[in-house]
Amino acid sequence: MQNFSYLVQKPQQARSHKTMNQILNAAAKILEKKTFQDLTIAEVVKNAHTSVGAFYGRFKDKEALLQALDERFFQEFEEAINALLAPSHWEGKSIAYIIKDVTRLIAHTYSKDKGVIRSLNLKARLSGDSLLISREQRAWNVLYPRFQEILLSHQEKINCPNPALAIQLGFKQMFYCMREILLWEPLRKEPPYNKDELISELTRAYLSYLGVKETN
């Protein structure tokens, strides 16, 4: 169940939804270049072409803005994951195809709104915010096990003593590497990786760890 306690009120009318999305989009754009700490409500409403009054008519405070960005991010992420995990989506597909599909989704997710995701990662870890943490835990506790179950249905192709553990550790290696590269390496001003090459190489690394030949 979604928790909208950070909002003054949940938007009901289309116009109110539009204004709220304008504010969220403006904040996301600003966070590409600034930290959440440096972001101000004044510059958000200026970039959203709305008013401070409109902001406080929807959000309790600046922290509520980050909560709303987090809610939107995880809602879109869950929708994308659920589409991948639909029973018919991977029917007849190889384990290599499945892993590349998931790697591609994570690359797309972490390439979009990098500033927002960086801010959410920092906030969850530095402040221990329960709402931010609970949504991340849902991804690991509810969505990930469904992916693991699908890969385990191919475990005869996995050349490891403990396939379930290998699937989990391999996924974490791929996921955390992807997140580190896409979110943080740009701040070091290193040349960016080609995204398609990154997807292919991290897929290959995951499959190699599982002892699976890379065939589609």
C-alpha positions in Angstrom: 0.0 0.0 0.0 1.3 3.4 -0.9 2.0 5.9 1.9 1.2 9.5 1.0 1.8 10.9 4.5 4.5 13.2 3.2 1.9 15.1 1.1 -0.4 17.8 2.3 -3.1 15.9 0.3 -3.0 13.4 -2.5 -3.7 15.2 -5.8 -7.2 14.3 -7.2 -7.7 16.4 -10.3 -5.8 16.2 -13.5 -4.6 19.8 -13.1 -3.2 19.1 -9.7 -1.4 16.0 -11.0 0.1 18.0 -13.8 1.4 20.7 -11.4 2.8 18.1 -9.1 4.6 16.4 -12.0 6.0 19.7 -13.1 7.5 20.2 -9.7 8.9 16.7 -9.6 10.4 17.0 -13.1 12.0 20.3 -12.2 13.5 18.9 -9.0 14.8 15.9 -10.9 16.5 18.1 -13.5 18.1 20.3 -10.8 19.4 17.2 -9.0 21.4 16.3 -12.1 23.8 19.1 -11.2 23.2 19.8 -7.5 22.9 17.8 -4.3 19.5 17.6 -2.6 21.0 19.6 0.3 21.8 22.5 -2.1 18.5 22.4 -3.9 16.0 25.1 -2.9 12.2 25.2 -3.1 12.5 28.6 -4.8 14.5 27.3 -7.7 12.3 24.2 -8.0 9.1 26.3 -8.4 10.9 28.7 -10.8 11.9 25.8 -13.0 8.5 24.3 -12.7 6.8 27.5 -13.7 4.6 27.5 -10.6 4.5 29.1 -7.2 5.7 28.5 -3.7 2.1 28.4 -2.7 1.5 25.6 -5.2 4.4 23.7 -3.7 3.2 23.9 -0.2 -0.3 23.0 -1.3 1.1 19.6 -2.2 4.2 19.0 -0.2 4.7 19.4 3.6 8.3 20.5 3.1 11.4 19.9 1.1 11.9 16.4 2.6 8.4 15.5 1.3 9.6 16.4 -2.2 12.3 13.7 -2.0 9.8 11.2 -0.7 7.5 11.9 -3.7 10.5 11.5 -6.1 11.3 8.2 -4.3 7.6 7.1 -4.6 7.5 7.9 -8.3 10.8 6.2 -9.0 9.9 2.9 -7.3 6.4 2.9 -8.8 7.9 3.1 -12.3 10.6 0.6 -11.4 8.1 -1.9 -10.1 5.9 -1.6 -13.2 9.0 -2.3 -15.4 10.0 -5.3 -13.3 6.5 -6.7 -13.2 6.4 -6.5 -16.9 9.6 -8.5 -17.2 8.5 -11.0 -14.6 5.2 -11.7 -16.3 4.9 -15.5 -16.8 4.8 -15.4 -20.6 7.6 -12.8 -21.1 10.6 -15.2 -20.8 8.8 -18.4 -21.9 11.2 -20.5 -24.0 14.1 -18.0 -23.4 17.6 -19.0 -22.3 19.2 -18.0 -19.0 21.6 -15.8 -21.0 18.7 -14.0 -22.6 16.9 -13.5 -19.2 20.0 -12.1 -17.5 20.7 -9.7 -20.3 17.1 -8.5 -20.2 17.4 -7.7 -16.5 20.8 -6.1 -16.9 19.4 -3.9 -19.6 16.5 -2.8 -17.4 18.8 -1.9 -14.6 21.1 0.0 -16.9 18.1 1.9 -18.3 16.8 2.6 -14.8 20.1 3.9 -13.4 20.7 6.0 -16.6 17.5 7.9 -16.1 17.2 10.6 -13.4 20.7 9.9 -12.0 20.5 12.9 -9.7 17.3 11.7 -8.1 18.7 8.2 -7.5 22.0 9.5 -6.1 20.0 11.7 -3.7 17.8 8.8 -2.6 20.8 6.5 -2.1 22.5 9.1 0.1 19.4 10.0 2.1 18.5 6.4 2.8 22.0 5.5 4.1 22.8 8.7 6.0 19.5 9.5 7.6 18.0 6.0 8.0 14.7 7.3 6.6 12.2 4.5 7.2 10.0 5.2 4.1 13.0 5.3 1.7 14.5 2.2 3.3 11.2 0.3 3.2 10.7 0.8 -0.5 14.3 -0.4 -1.2 13.7 -3.4 1.0 10.6 -4.2 -1.0 12.6 -4.4 -4.2 15.0 -7.0 -2.5 12.4 -8.9 -0.5 9.5 -9.1 -3.0 10.8 -8.5 -6.5 14.2 -10.1 -6.4 13.0 -13.5 -5.2 10.7 -13.7 -8.2 13.7 -13.2 -10.5 15.7 -15.8 -8.6 12.9 -18.3 -8.9 12.9 -17.9 -12.7 16.6 -18.4 -12.9 16.4 -21.5 -10.6 14.1 -23.0 -13.2 17.2 -23.2 -15.4 19.5 -24.4 -12.7 20.6 -27.5 -14.7 22.5 -25.0 -16.8 24.2 -23.4 -13.8 27.6 -25.0 -13.1 27.9 -24.0 -9.4 27.7 -26.1 -6.1 25.0 -23.8 -4.8 22.9 -22.3 -7.6 20.6 -20.2 -5.4 23.6 -18.5 -3.7 25.4 -18.1 -7.0 22.4 -16.4 -8.6 22.1 -14.0 -5.7 25.8 -13.1 -5.5 26.1 -12.8 -9.2 23.1 -10.5 -9.4 24.5 -8.3 -6.6 27.9 -8.1 -8.4 26.2 -7.0 -11.6 23.7 -4.6 -9.8 26.2 -2.9 -7.6 28.8 -2.5 -10.3 26.2 -1.0 -12.6 25.0 1.4 -10.0 28.5 2.5 -9.0 29.4 3.1 -12.7 26.3 4.9 -13.8 25.7 7.0 -10.6 29.1 7.8 -9.3 31.7 7.6 -12.0 30.4 10.7 -13.8 31.3 12.7 -10.7 34.9 11.6 -11.1 34.9 13.0 -14.6 36.0 9.7 -16.1 35.1 8.9 -19.8 31.6 7.3 -19.8 31.2 3.7 -20.8 29.1 2.9 -23.9 25.9 1.6 -22.3 25.4 -1.3 -24.7 29.0 -2.4 -24.1 28.4 -2.1 -20.3 25.3 -4.2 -20.5 27.0 -6.9 -22.6 30.1 -7.1 -20.4 28.2 -7.2 -17.1 25.9 -9.9 -18.6 29.0 -11.9 -19.6 30.5 -11.5 -16.2 27.3 -12.7 -14.5 27.0 -15.7 -16.8 30.7 -16.6 -16.4 30.3 -16.5 -12.6 27.3 -18.9 -13.0 29.3 -21.1 -15.3 26.8 -20.6 -18.1 27.8 -20.3 -21.8 26.6 -17.0 -23.3 24.1 -18.2 -25.9 20.7 -16.7 -26.6 
